[in-house]
């Protein structure tokens, strides 16, 4: 339509043909009704909100990275302004800034949204209905995620109470049936035998309509073997600088002190240098590092990387774990079973494990080592909520120093007592959790 309008405009410059003018006016009206004049505004709004680098807009889609392709697909959906949007784990490749923009977009979206997500903070912000598929039947809760958890807990307690009450009634009736049956047989009384038969009929009827015992999720018992002795100053970084191959500074003279028992969340946009900082501290950074990094003499670090790989992807899980944890087969099977890897699971190739399974294996491995400092890089990415809860349970009892890179605001609020934001090559510290950080930077929804 836009091309047709431009063509008619050019023709009308030289000849004001009434028919063409009429066609031109109708086309402009139709173009306006269809939202033609809003296209550029909508595109710019989404590009700015999702912070899409304008350099990639003229590139071939096939040349983009996985994260860039996800952003473009998300932008395409939002620009179309459909009646219904279906989003499957939309926050997985987004940093906090993009996630919060998407939250506000969805909240102002006039259509309906159906979202699969393990991002609990995100679900709290955007949802007003939860479909719980946990038991395979699907139950609807008209609430956000936090309210759903409360209601589900109440439903569980109520169902368990009803189950116990019914089981107590059935047990009492069975005792009575047994008494009348035995007395009837002993005294050859048809009246007592009939009474026992009547009670059995009542018991059978009750069992048919009885409340099912609510499913209790088996908790995985996890606990770190902590090395209690630790330096007071865990890590001291002075004037740390790291340059990309093109010469641009990823980190620009960063200085940061981390003390014993601090719980530090490292946040920032994608590409701001968070993982670069962690790898520099751990001395696994491939790029040239300038500056001074000191690790306390008694510090023993456990590291959970963002992308978990195994030295030999064709090894079975059991073979890998025996070697990594330095334990025998029986002990390895016992520990892996505690992380819900049973019989045939342990003979799977480690290369076939999902992201969540890899995290559980690595966590199980870390739990076998004596450490007093944990460094985690995006630990909750690509894992479901029950697996997150396993990790959180282990961390809740960990008394050492915790340093983690994360976009998971729920996780940050649960564990952080300090937030370090990486931006434009610099690092700025804020005391408190993520909500405290938002207040301090003046972010209001």
Residue, then its C-alpha position, 0 to 999 in steps of 0.5 A: x500500500x505504501x508503495x502504491x501511495x508513493x507511486x500515485x503521489x509521483x503521478x499526481x505531481x504532473x497530472x491531477x487526474x480526478x480518478x487517480x486523486x480519488x484512488x489516492x485518497x481512498x488508499x490513504x484512508x485504508x492505509x491509515x485504518x490498517x495502522x500504516x502510519x504506526x508501523x515505524x512507531x511500533x517497530x521503533x518501540x519494540x526495537x528500543x524496548x528489546x534493545x535490538x542492535x540496529x546493526x543486525x537489522x540489515x543482516x541475513x537472519x541466518x547469520x544471527x546468533x541463537x540469542x539474536x534470532x530469539x529477539x527477532x522472533x519475539x519482536x516480530x510477534x509483538x509488532x504484529x499485535x495479534x489477539x493471542x500471543x503464545x510464549x514458550x520460555x520467553x525470558x530464557x535469553x533475555x537480560x533483566x532490562x529486556x524482561x522488565x520491558x516485556x513484562x510491561x508490554x504484556x501487562x498493557x497488551x489488549x489481547x490474551x497471553x499464554x506463557x510457559x515459564x519457569x521465571x517466578x518473578x516474571x509470572x508474578x508480574x504478568x499472570x492472572x491465571x495459572x494452569x497447573x499441570x503437575x498432576x496431569x489433569x490440569x487445575x486452574x488458579x485465578x491468581x499470580x504465581x505467589x498466590x497460586x503457591x499459597x492456594x495450592x498449599x491450602x488445597x494440599x492440606x485440605x485434601x490431606x485432612x479429608x483423606x485422613x478423616x475418610x481413612x479413619x472412618x474406613x478403618x473404624x468400619x473395617x474393625x466393626x465389620x471384622x468384629x461382627x463377622x467373627x462373632x457371627x461365625x462363632x455364634x452361627x448368627x445370620x443377623x451378625x453376618x448380615x451386619x458384617x456384609x452390610x458394613x462391607x458394602x458401606x466400606x466398598x462404596x466409601x472406597x469408590x468415592x474416597x478422596x485420593x491421597x494428595x501427591x507429596x513431592x519427594x524432597x531431595x536432601x542436599x547439603x554442601x560439605x563446607x570447609x569452615x575455615x576461610x579468609x576474611x577477604x575472599x577476593x580482591x580485584x584491583x583495576x581489572x581490565x579485559x579487552x575484546x579482540x576488536x580492542x573494545x574494553x569489556x571491563x574497564x579498571x574494575x576494583x571490587x572486594x568480596x568478604x566472607x559470607x557475603x551473598x553477591x548477585x552480579x547483574x547487567x545486560x547481556x554483553x556487559x562483562x558479567x561472565x568475563x569477570x567471573x572467568x577472570x577471577x577463576x583464571x579461566x579467561x581466554x582473553x588477555x587480563x590486566x590488573x590484579x586479582x587476589x584470592x584469600x589463602x584459605x578460600x576453596x571455590x566451587x564453580x557452577x558454569x553457565x554452560x555445563x560440558x563434560x570431558x567425555x560426552x560418550x561416558x555414562x553418567x555413572x562412569x563420569x560421577x565415579x571419576x569426578x567425585x572420586x567414589x565407588x560405584x555403590x556410593x555413586x549410585x546412592x548419591x545419583x538416586x538422591x538426585x532422582x537418577x535411577x537404574x537405567x538413568x545412570x547408564x545414559x550417556x552424559x552427552x544426552x542429558x538436558x540442561x536441568x539434568x546437567x545442573x543436577x549432576x554438577x551440583x551433586x558433584x560439588x556437594x562431594x567437595x569441601x568448599x567455602x565459596x561458591x561461584x555460580x554463572x546463571x545457575x537457574x537458566x533452562x531448569x524447571x522450578x522443582x530443580x531450582x528448588x533443589x538448588x535453592x534448598x542446598x544454598x539456603x543451608x550453605x554458610x559460606x560466601x556466595x557469588x552468582x551471575x543471574x537474571x532471575x530476580x526471584x532467585x536474587x531476592x532470595x539470596x543476595x545481600x549485595x547487588x553488583x551491576x555491570x554497565x559500560x565496563x564498570x561495576x557499581x555495588x548496592x547493598x540489599x536484594x534486587x528490589x532494594x537495588x531497584x529502589x536505589x536506582x529510582x526504578x518505579x513501575 
